Amino acid sequence: MFKIGTLADWFHVGLLDGIRASRDCNAQGVQIYAWNELNPSQVTAEKIRSVKETARECGQEVTALCGELGGHGFEIAADNEKKIEYLKQTIKLAQALDCRIVTTHIGRIPEEKDGERYRAMLAACREIGAYAAEKGAVIAVETGAEPISRLVEFLSDCRTGIAVNYDPGNLVMVTKDDEVAGVHTAGPHIVHTHAKDGRCNYFAGTEVVYGIFAEGGIEALNTVSTYFTETPLGQGEVRWDAYLKALQEVGYSGYLTIEREVNENAGADIRLAVDFLKKKMEQLGIG
């Protein structure tokens, strides 16, 4: 039913060795960040060939590219032209790697639709969504910055080319949204998922947490935040049995891509996560 993927960068061994590490832990696919040695504005044809060859030799499918916008996503209109161009280049890079999904954070979608921030985010997503659809690709917005119901409503306003990268860990840690019910709300919009777990220590609100993320990235959250704790799979608040069954019920059949955003022991935790998911799917009769 589901395939298991990893994020090559979180093995902390370099891109090509990260792909090999994904194979060694018996995953079927690998997501890659469009930065550093795979920066779409600088990457060479030779590097693209080496990534494709390594993935093929290791039996790994590129599940998605992560096009990280940084800062406040699409919240600030003056910044969006460069960010849209970056995502366009990332879509082209994804296609060169035989992939059609680009995941990203677009910022926090506000409740009010008549404000400057909402208009800026909507205009940017409509432009990049139309471009993605034209290229046969899709931009998958990661969950966690707002309730799932608000994200789905925003997607309908975007019209085309924008979907969901479903991360249950973000929902339980930050949004305190129901990660199981949210699957049914998002339903066919889900094109990719991150398998992540954690617990909420103190509900500070998404404006606070994603404000820290916007200013300093994941490193800032890991360094200063006491609001939540990311855990290995099965040790947090994600209800894995109900969550996986919900994905099955809405007809999702893509990747569970393991994301472990820590600097130490990430590789070991990723290997344990692959085993956890395989055993969980076997117990549930999913596979």
Secondary structure, DSSP 8 states (H G I E B T S, - for coil): --EEEEEGGGGSS-HHHHHHHHHHTT-SEEEEESSGGG-TTT--HHHHHHHHHHHHHTT-EEEEEE----TTTT-SGGGHHHHHHHHHHHHHHHHHTT--EEEE------S-SSSHHHHHHHHHHHHHHHHHHHTT-EEEEESSSS-HHHHHHHHHHH-SSEEEEE-HHHIIIII---TTHHHHHHGGGEEEEEE-EEEESS---HHHHHHHHHHHHHHHHHHH--SEEEESTTSSS--HHHHHHHHHHTT--SEEEE----SSSHHHHHHHHHHHHHHHHHHHT--
